[in-house]
Amino acid sequence: TKLNGKSVLNPSGDFQLLKYNLQTKNVDKTSQYHNSVVTITACYKYMTQVITEVCIDPHLYDLAPTIKACEVKDLSLGDQGAPVAIEKVEVKMLPSGESHVKPQFIIHIKNKGNGNVINFKEESGGIKNICTQEELQYSNWNLLQLTKIVFSNEKYIYDVDNNGKNTIECIPDPKDKLLRLRNGEAIMRCTVTDAIDKKESAYVTQLFIQLDYGYTVSKSEQIRIERQLLY
């Protein structure tokens, strides 16, 4: 089953009704009915994407009064319509020498759904095993990947698929290690590697962030199985 998530054009997301016929065991001859619990588990790959505006100000700490195009501030993002949300991005301008700064983004991530985050990479056995009821190693729980962060029309970019072409460095490095949620939350720091000259003016640009992960959620319902009476 393939369902599209929430979006601007589809704010409720896709919906599909599935029907299954189940074969039950025989009800004890001395009973008219038997109570049982049915549990349904869904598991799927998913992604969270953020597209928002951010202010980049290379001379943030200059004391001289200046009219600027924007003001550097943290981004409160709330919910992106996905089970895992980027709740907040702290925006920093780190001094680099006397004449340059390095923009840094501190990304706050939270599992806001009712399920669990799992390793989405099939070679690890995470998403595959939980969807087939095979044993899932503890090491595959609560893992996700920051796949991409980009701003300034891709002049500054981290892409996990790039080979030595990234101009943003993230810690921990998503290429080497997936990010682990602890108590449903995690923080990642991404910093520009090529410092920006303070002579450049402040400007507003689009910031794009993408997370990839697997997700699983279960729901249980108590049902009554009644023995068919034959007269």
Salt bridges, closest charged atoms under 4 A:
ASP57 OD1 - HIS59 ND1 3.71
ASP57 OD2 - LYS68 NZ 2.71
GLU87 OE2 - LYS112 NZ 3.63
GLU90 OE1 - LYS92 NZ 3.60
GLU90 OE2 - HIS108 NE2 2.61
GLU122 OE2 - LYS45 NZ 3.30
GLU154 OE2 - LYS148 NZ 3.97
GLU185 OE2 - LYS110 NZ 3.96
ASP197 OD2 - HIS100 NE2 3.88
